[in-house]
Amino acid sequence: MTKSKTQKNIKMKDSGVEWIGNIPIGWEVIVLKYTASLFNGNSIANKDLFLNSSNSYPYIATKDININNHNINYGNGIFIPKNSYKFKISKKNSTLLCIEGGNAGKKIAFSDRDICFGNKLCSIKSNNKYTSDKYIYYFTQNDFFKTQFFLYINGLIGGVSLYFIKNFIYLLPPKETQQEIVEFLDEKTGAVAEMVEKKKKMIELLKEKRSSIITHAVTKGLDENVEMKNSGVDWIGDIPEWWEIKKLKFISRTFASNVDKHSKSNEKSIFLCNYVDVYKNEEINNQLDFMKATAKVDQIRNFDIRKDNVLLTKDSETADDIGVPAYVAENFDNVICGYHLYISRPFGICGKYLFRFLQSHNVRQRFEVSSNGVTRFGLSIYPLINTKVLVPPKETQQKIVEYLDKKTAEIDQVIEKIQNQIKLLDEYKASLIYHAVTGKIIV
């Protein structure tokens, strides 16, 4: 079992940098480029795809790095032939750091094999015998490094150039101390990760239960004693006797928005409900912080969002994550639906019930089967509007909605408590890493 001692027991020296303060004697303050090699990866096109794993390198994109546990998904099925000179290779035991986009500075992973990788990622590897590769990995996770990173983010997409990252200040202990820090953090963060993983499994089980409750309610109803009939649809099975089956296009007008995020001087100012607003929120209401944009007069007229509408995402990085619905809970003034979204305006069904039906496991599977794409997946309008919807009597729809609102809220409260526990564990882990790699504790 490794032990640590506080800074009071450590002989310190002035780092020479005001905002760093004191560091242990024997540690150095350098810039990253003097201890590590850094380079970007390559973008990939459909013609570059290689689906044979033999004599090839896995191709890792930003989406293949887990933002929470820093694991890499090597099994994404995309490979680059070893004889291809177009792609750069990140060597085994390198750190991968996302440097562009919404996950810049957040997605970090340690690769245990040679790989090719995306252009939004940076490979960092020790270039001398005095620096531990695993120590670099831990150092890039600490708040000291992240503060420098976020200070230099710029551009519309949000990113940091390699020039700045190479010149980030880096604390370098003796090699033996680096190894002790790595062993200490492997043990401590490993224990935290194990606890977090258990809590995440609890959340997954709760989400599965939530999905099961929704699916059962919108396909079998709430009355266990009701007479059932054969729906005639394999993926639906038996349904309550008085329920009907109608295609979405016959009960709701559904269409895609073409309003982008750009502001133009010859258009009217509006607020935009975007992809992220729908993807992250089951309910669209006035509590959301919509972005400012502009739109044409006909776009404002055609793509306004109204109470009882259902909005759906059109595409995603994975096939099982498209067609995510959100319910519009109130009327809005000057808020319109943005690009990459569908609007569904119900006229023969309760909007909240339609929203719940589109959340059901059966429908989610149908959307996945209907998706198309390779590196990004989309749901086209034809399979969407031809989705078969179970339509109970209006009174039954309302009872189902009230029941599901109550049940899902109860489960959501439990999930939120567990998520708060995970947040505290993550904060503890971050504190351990920061104090270890900045010399606040000596292990």
C-alpha positions as CSV (number, residue, x, y, z in Angstrom):
1,M,0.0,0.0,0.0
2,T,1.5,3.3,-1.0
3,K,1.4,6.2,1.5
4,S,1.7,10.0,1.0
5,K,2.9,12.8,3.2
6,T,1.9,16.5,3.0
7,Q,4.0,19.4,1.8
8,K,4.9,20.3,5.4
9,N,7.3,17.3,5.5
10,I,8.8,18.1,2.1
11,K,11.9,20.3,1.5
12,M,10.7,23.0,-0.9
13,K,12.2,25.6,-3.2
14,D,10.9,28.6,-5.1
15,S,9.8,27.5,-8.6
16,G,10.7,30.9,-10.0
17,V,7.1,31.2,-11.4
18,E,4.8,33.3,-9.3
19,W,1.6,31.4,-10.0
20,I,3.2,28.0,-9.3
21,G,4.8,28.9,-6.0
22,N,7.1,26.4,-4.3
23,I,7.9,22.9,-5.6
24,P,9.9,20.1,-4.0
25,I,13.7,20.2,-4.2
26,G,14.8,18.1,-7.1
27,W,11.9,19.0,-9.3
28,E,12.3,21.1,-12.5
29,V,10.0,23.7,-14.2
30,I,10.3,23.2,-18.0
31,V,8.1,23.5,-21.0
32,L,6.5,20.4,-22.4
33,K,8.3,20.3,-25.8
34,Y,11.6,19.7,-24.0
35,T,10.4,16.4,-22.6
36,A,7.8,15.1,-25.0
37,S,7.0,14.9,-28.8
38,L,3.6,16.2,-29.9
39,F,1.8,15.9,-33.2
40,N,-1.7,15.9,-34.7
41,G,-3.4,13.0,-36.4
42,N,-5.2,12.7,-39.8
43,S,-8.8,13.0,-40.9
44,I,-10.3,10.0,-42.6
45,A,-12.6,9.7,-45.7
46,N,-14.8,6.8,-46.7
47,K,-12.2,5.8,-49.4
48,D,-9.6,5.4,-46.6
49,L,-11.7,2.9,-44.6
50,F,-10.1,-0.5,-44.1
51,L,-12.3,-3.1,-42.3
52,N,-9.7,-5.8,-42.1
53,S,-7.9,-5.9,-38.7
54,S,-4.9,-8.0,-39.9
55,N,-1.7,-6.1,-40.6
56,S,-3.3,-2.8,-39.8
57,Y,-3.6,-0.1,-37.1
58,P,-6.8,0.8,-35.3
59,Y,-8.0,4.2,-36.3
60,I,-9.1,6.2,-33.2
61,A,-11.4,9.3,-33.4
62,T,-12.4,11.6,-30.6
63,K,-15.7,9.7,-30.2
64,D,-13.7,6.5,-29.4
65,I,-12.4,8.0,-26.2
66,N,-14.5,7.8,-23.1
67,I,-14.6,11.3,-21.4
68,N,-15.3,9.8,-18.0
69,N,-12.9,6.8,-17.5
70,H,-10.4,7.8,-20.3
71,N,-10.7,4.3,-21.9
72,I,-10.2,3.9,-25.7
73,N,-12.6,1.9,-27.9
74,Y,-10.3,-0.1,-30.1
75,G,-13.2,-2.1,-31.4
76,N,-14.8,0.5,-33.6
77,G,-14.1,-1.6,-36.7
78,I,-12.1,1.1,-38.5
79,F,-8.5,0.3,-39.4
80,I,-5.6,1.7,-41.5
81,P,-3.3,-0.6,-43.4
82,K,0.3,-0.6,-42.0
83,N,1.7,0.2,-45.4
84,S,-0.3,3.4,-45.7
85,Y,2.0,6.4,-45.6
86,K,-0.8,9.0,-45.4
87,F,-1.5,8.4,-41.7
88,K,0.7,9.3,-38.7
89,I,1.2,6.6,-36.1
90,S,0.9,7.2,-32.4
91,K,3.3,4.8,-30.7
92,K,2.3,2.5,-27.8
93,N,2.3,4.2,-24.4
94,S,1.4,7.6,-25.8
95,T,-1.1,10.0,-24.3
96,L,-4.0,11.1,-26.6
97,L,-5.4,14.5,-26.0
98,C,-8.4,16.1,-27.7
99,I,-7.4,19.6,-28.7
100,E,-10.4,20.8,-30.8
101,G,-14.2,20.8,-30.4
102,G,-16.5,20.5,-27.5
103,N,-14.3,18.0,-25.7
104,A,-11.0,19.9,-26.1
105,G,-8.9,19.4,-23.1
106,K,-11.4,16.9,-21.6
107,K,-11.0,13.7,-23.5
108,I,-7.6,12.2,-22.5
109,A,-6.5,8.6,-22.9
110,F,-3.4,6.4,-22.6
111,S,-2.9,4.1,-25.6
112,D,-1.5,0.6,-24.9
113,R,-0.8,-0.1,-28.6
114,D,0.3,1.6,-31.9
115,I,-2.6,3.4,-33.5
116,C,-3.6,5.9,-36.2
117,F,-5.8,8.8,-34.9
118,G,-8.0,11.7,-35.8
119,N,-6.9,15.3,-36.6
120,K,-8.7,16.6,-33.5
121,L,-6.4,14.6,-31.3
122,C,-2.8,15.1,-30.3
123,S,-0.3,12.4,-29.5
124,I,2.1,13.1,-26.6
125,K,5.0,10.8,-25.9
126,S,8.2,11.1,-23.9
127,N,11.2,12.0,-26.1
128,N,13.9,11.1,-23.5
129,K,14.9,8.6,-20.8
130,Y,14.1,11.0,-18.0
131,T,10.3,11.2,-18.5
132,S,7.8,8.5,-17.8
133,D,5.0,8.2,-20.4
134,K,2.4,7.4,-17.8
135,Y,3.5,10.4,-15.7
136,I,2.7,12.6,-18.8
137,Y,-0.7,11.0,-19.0
138,Y,-1.5,11.9,-15.4
139,F,0.0,15.4,-15.7
140,T,-2.3,16.2,-18.6
141,Q,-5.3,15.4,-16.4
142,N,-4.4,17.8,-13.5
143,D,-6.0,21.2,-13.1
144,F,-2.6,22.9,-13.5
145,F,-2.3,21.6,-17.1
146,K,-6.0,22.2,-17.8
147,T,-5.9,25.8,-16.7
148,Q,-3.2,26.5,-19.3
149,F,-5.2,24.7,-21.9
150,F,-8.4,26.5,-21.4
151,L,-6.6,29.9,-21.4
152,Y,-5.5,29.4,-25.0
153,I,-8.8,28.0,-26.5
154,N,-9.9,30.1,-29.5
155,G,-11.8,29.9,-32.8
156,L,-15.4,29.1,-33.7
157,I,-15.0,25.4,-33.0
158,G,-12.8,25.9,-29.9
159,G,-9.3,24.5,-29.9
160,V,-5.7,25.1,-28.9
161,S,-2.8,24.9,-31.5
162,L,0.1,22.6,-30.9
163,Y,2.4,25.6,-30.8
164,F,0.9,26.7,-27.5
165,I,0.6,23.2,-26.0
166,K,4.3,22.5,-26.7
167,N,5.1,25.6,-24.6
168,F,2.9,24.8,-21.7
169,I,4.8,24.8,-18.3
170,Y,5.5,21.3,-17.1
171,L,6.7,20.0,-13.7
172,L,9.3,17.3,-14.0
173,P,10.3,15.3,-10.9
174,P,13.2,12.9,-10.9
175,K,12.4,9.7,-12.8
176,E,12.2,7.6,-9.7
177,T,9.7,10.0,-8.2
178,Q,7.7,10.0,-11.4
179,Q,7.4,6.2,-11.1
180,E,6.3,6.4,-7.5
181,I,3.7,9.0,-8.4
182,V,2.4,6.7,-11.3
183,E,2.2,3.7,-8.9
184,F,0.4,5.8,-6.3
185,L,-2.1,7.2,-8.8
186,D,-2.7,3.9,-10.5
187,E,-3.7,2.4,-7.2
188,K,-5.7,5.3,-5.8
189,T,-7.5,6.3,-9.1
190,G,-8.1,2.7,-9.9
191,A,-10.0,2.2,-6.6
192,V,-12.0,5.4,-7.3
193,A,-12.7,4.2,-10.9
194,E,-14.0,0.9,-9.5
195,M,-16.4,2.6,-7.2
196,V,-17.5,4.9,-10.0
197,E,-18.0,2.0,-12.4
198,K,-20.3,0.3,-9.9
199,K,-22.4,3.4,-9.5
200,K,-22.6,3.8,-13.3
201,K,-23.9,0.3,-13.6
202,M,-26.6,1.1,-11.1
203,I,-27.5,4.1,-13.2
204,E,-27.6,1.9,-16.3
205,L,-29.9,-0.6,-14.6
206,L,-32.2,2.3,-13.5
207,K,-32.3,3.6,-17.1
208,E,-33.2,0.2,-18.4
209,K,-36.0,0.0,-15.8
210,R,-37.1,3.4,-16.9
211,S,-37.1,2.4,-20.5
212,S,-39.0,-0.8,-19.7
213,I,-41.7,1.1,-17.8
214,I,-42.2,3.5,-20.8
215,T,-42.2,0.7,-23.4
216,H,-44.7,-1.4,-21.4
217,A,-47.1,1.5,-20.8
218,V,-47.2,2.7,-24.5
219,T,-47.5,-0.8,-25.9
220,K,-49.6,-2.7,-23.4
221,G,-51.3,0.0,-21.4
222,L,-51.9,0.3,-17.7
223,D,-54.8,-2.2,-17.3
224,E,-53.4,-5.7,-16.8
225,N,-56.9,-7.2,-17.3
226,V,-57.7,-5.6,-20.6
227,E,-58.5,-7.8,-23.6
228,M,-55.6,-8.0,-26.1
229,K,-55.5,-8.5,-29.8
230,N,-52.8,-9.3,-32.4
231,S,-51.4,-6.1,-33.7
232,G,-50.2,-7.7,-36.9
233,V,-46.8,-6.1,-36.4
234,D,-44.0,-8.4,-35.3
235,W,-42.0,-5.9,-33.3
236,I,-45.2,-4.7,-31.5
237,G,-46.9,-8.0,-30.7
238,D,-50.3,-8.0,-28.9
239,I,-51.9,-4.7,-28.0
240,P,-55.1,-3.7,-26.0
241,E,-58.3,-4.4,-28.0
242,W,-59.4,-0.8,-28.5
243,W,-56.0,0.6,-29.5
244,E,-55.3,1.5,-33.1
245,I,-52.1,1.5,-35.2
246,K,-51.4,4.4,-37.4
247,K,-48.3,5.6,-39.3
248,L,-46.8,8.8,-37.9
249,K,-47.6,10.7,-41.1
250,F,-51.3,10.2,-40.5
251,I,-51.4,11.6,-37.0
252,S,-48.6,14.3,-37.0
253,R,-47.0,16.5,-39.6
254,T,-43.3,15.9,-39.5
255,F,-40.5,17.7,-41.3
256,A,-36.9,18.8,-41.1
257,S,-35.6,22.3,-40.2
258,N,-33.0,24.0,-42.5
259,V,-32.1,26.9,-40.1
260,D,-28.4,27.1,-39.4
261,K,-26.6,28.8,-36.6
262,H,-25.1,31.7,-38.7
263,S,-26.3,35.2,-38.2
264,K,-26.9,37.3,-41.4
265,S,-27.4,41.1,-41.5
266,N,-30.4,40.8,-43.9
267,E,-32.4,38.4,-41.6
268,K,-34.4,38.8,-38.5
269,S,-33.1,38.1,-35.0
270,I,-34.4,34.9,-33.4
271,F,-33.6,32.4,-30.7
272,L,-32.6,28.9,-31.9
273,C,-33.5,25.6,-30.3
274,N,-30.5,23.5,-31.3
275,Y,-29.5,19.8,-31.5
276,V,-28.0,19.9,-28.1
277,D,-31.1,21.4,-26.5
278,V,-33.1,18.5,-27.8
279,Y,-30.5,15.7,-27.2
280,K,-29.9,16.7,-23.5
281,N,-33.4,17.6,-22.4
282,E,-36.6,15.6,-22.5
283,E,-38.6,18.8,-22.1
284,I,-38.2,22.0,-24.1
285,N,-39.2,24.9,-21.9
286,N,-38.4,28.5,-21.1
287,Q,-35.7,27.5,-18.6
288,L,-33.4,26.6,-21.5
289,D,-30.8,29.1,-22.6
290,F,-31.4,29.3,-26.4
291,M,-28.7,30.7,-28.6
292,K,-29.2,33.9,-30.6
293,A,-29.2,33.7,-34.4
294,T,-31.1,35.0,-37.4
295,A,-33.6,33.5,-39.9
296,K,-35.6,34.4,-42.9
297,V,-39.3,35.4,-42.6
298,D,-40.5,32.1,-44.1
299,Q,-38.2,30.1,-41.8
300,I,-39.6,31.9,-38.8
301,R,-43.1,31.0,-40.0
302,N,-42.4,27.4,-40.9
303,F,-40.1,26.3,-38.1
304,D,-41.4,27.9,-35.0
305,I,-41.8,25.5,-32.1
306,R,-45.2,25.2,-30.4
307,K,-46.6,23.6,-27.3
308,D,-47.3,19.9,-27.7
309,N,-44.8,19.6,-30.6
310,V,-42.2,16.8,-30.5
311,L,-38.6,17.6,-31.7
312,L,-36.3,14.8,-32.8
313,T,-32.6,14.6,-33.6
314,K,-31.7,13.7,-37.2
315,D,-28.3,12.2,-36.8
316,S,-25.5,11.0,-34.4
317,E,-22.1,9.4,-34.3
318,T,-23.7,6.0,-33.5
319,A,-26.7,4.3,-35.0
320,D,-28.3,3.6,-31.7
321,D,-28.4,7.2,-30.7
322,I,-30.5,8.9,-33.4
323,G,-34.1,10.0,-33.4
324,V,-33.9,11.2,-29.8
325,P,-37.2,13.0,-28.9
326,A,-38.0,16.0,-26.7
327,Y,-41.4,17.4,-25.8
328,V,-42.2,21.1,-26.2
329,A,-44.0,21.9,-23.0
330,E,-45.0,25.5,-23.7
331,N,-45.4,28.1,-26.3
332,F,-42.5,30.4,-27.2
333,D,-42.0,33.8,-28.5
334,N,-39.5,34.0,-31.4
335,V,-37.9,30.6,-30.8
336,I,-37.5,28.4,-33.9
337,C,-36.2,24.9,-34.5
338,G,-32.6,24.6,-35.7
339,Y,-30.7,22.4,-38.3
340,H,-30.2,18.7,-37.7
341,L,-33.7,18.4,-36.1
342,Y,-37.1,17.2,-37.1
343,I,-40.4,18.9,-35.9
344,S,-43.5,16.8,-35.5
345,R,-46.8,18.7,-35.1
346,P,-49.4,16.2,-33.8
347,F,-53.0,16.6,-35.0
348,G,-54.5,13.1,-34.3
349,I,-52.7,12.2,-31.0
350,C,-51.6,13.8,-27.7
351,G,-48.1,15.3,-28.2
352,K,-46.8,14.1,-24.8
353,Y,-48.0,10.6,-25.5
354,L,-46.3,10.6,-28.9
355,F,-43.1,11.8,-27.2
356,R,-43.3,8.8,-24.8
357,F,-44.1,6.4,-27.6
358,L,-41.0,7.6,-29.5
359,Q,-38.9,7.0,-26.4
360,S,-40.0,3.3,-26.2
361,H,-37.4,0.6,-26.7
362,N,-39.1,-0.8,-29.8
363,V,-39.1,2.5,-31.6
364,R,-35.5,3.2,-30.7
365,Q,-34.6,-0.2,-32.3
366,R,-36.5,0.6,-35.4
367,F,-34.7,3.9,-35.8
368,E,-31.3,2.2,-35.4
369,V,-32.2,-0.4,-38.1
370,S,-33.4,2.4,-40.4
371,S,-30.3,4.5,-39.9
372,N,-27.6,5.0,-42.6
373,G,-24.0,6.1,-42.7
374,V,-20.5,5.0,-41.8
375,T,-18.7,7.5,-39.6
376,R,-21.9,9.4,-38.9
377,F,-25.4,8.0,-38.9
378,G,-28.7,9.7,-40.0
379,L,-32.4,9.0,-39.9
380,S,-34.1,10.0,-43.1
381,I,-37.7,11.4,-43.3
382,Y,-39.2,8.3,-45.0
383,P,-38.7,5.7,-42.3
384,L,-39.6,8.3,-39.7
385,I,-43.0,9.4,-41.0
386,N,-43.8,5.7,-41.8
387,T,-43.1,4.6,-38.2
388,K,-46.1,2.7,-36.9
389,V,-47.6,4.4,-33.7
390,L,-49.9,2.8,-31.2
391,V,-52.9,5.1,-30.6
392,P,-55.0,4.5,-27.6
393,P,-58.2,6.4,-26.9
394,K,-57.5,10.1,-25.9
395,E,-58.5,9.4,-22.2
396,T,-56.0,6.5,-22.0
397,Q,-53.3,8.5,-23.6
398,Q,-53.6,11.1,-20.9
399,K,-53.6,8.5,-18.1
400,I,-50.4,6.9,-19.6
401,V,-48.7,10.3,-19.7
402,E,-49.6,11.1,-16.1
403,Y,-48.4,7.7,-15.0
404,L,-45.1,7.9,-16.9
405,D,-44.4,11.5,-15.7
406,K,-44.7,10.2,-12.1
407,K,-42.7,7.0,-12.5
408,T,-39.9,8.6,-14.6
409,A,-39.5,11.5,-12.1
410,E,-39.1,9.0,-9.2
411,I,-36.3,7.1,-11.1
412,D,-34.7,10.4,-12.2
413,Q,-34.4,11.5,-8.6
414,V,-32.5,8.3,-7.7
415,I,-30.3,8.7,-10.7
416,E,-29.5,12.3,-9.8
417,K,-28.4,11.2,-6.3
418,I,-26.0,8.6,-7.7
419,Q,-24.7,11.1,-10.3
420,N,-23.9,13.5,-7.4
421,Q,-22.0,10.8,-5.6
422,I,-20.0,10.1,-8.8
423,K,-19.2,13.8,-9.1
424,L,-17.8,13.8,-5.6
425,L,-15.6,10.8,-6.4
426,D,-14.4,12.5,-9.6
427,E,-13.5,15.6,-7.7
428,Y,-11.5,13.5,-5.2
429,K,-9.7,11.8,-8.1
430,A,-8.8,15.1,-9.7
431,S,-7.6,16.4,-6.3
432,L,-5.3,13.3,-5.9
433,I,-3.8,13.8,-9.4
434,Y,-3.3,17.5,-8.9
435,H,-1.6,17.2,-5.5
436,A,0.6,14.3,-6.7
437,V,1.9,15.8,-9.9
438,T,2.5,19.3,-8.5
439,G,4.4,18.1,-5.4
440,K,1.7,19.1,-2.9
441,I,2.1,15.6,-1.5
442,I,5.0,13.2,-1.9
443,V,4.1,9.6,-2.3
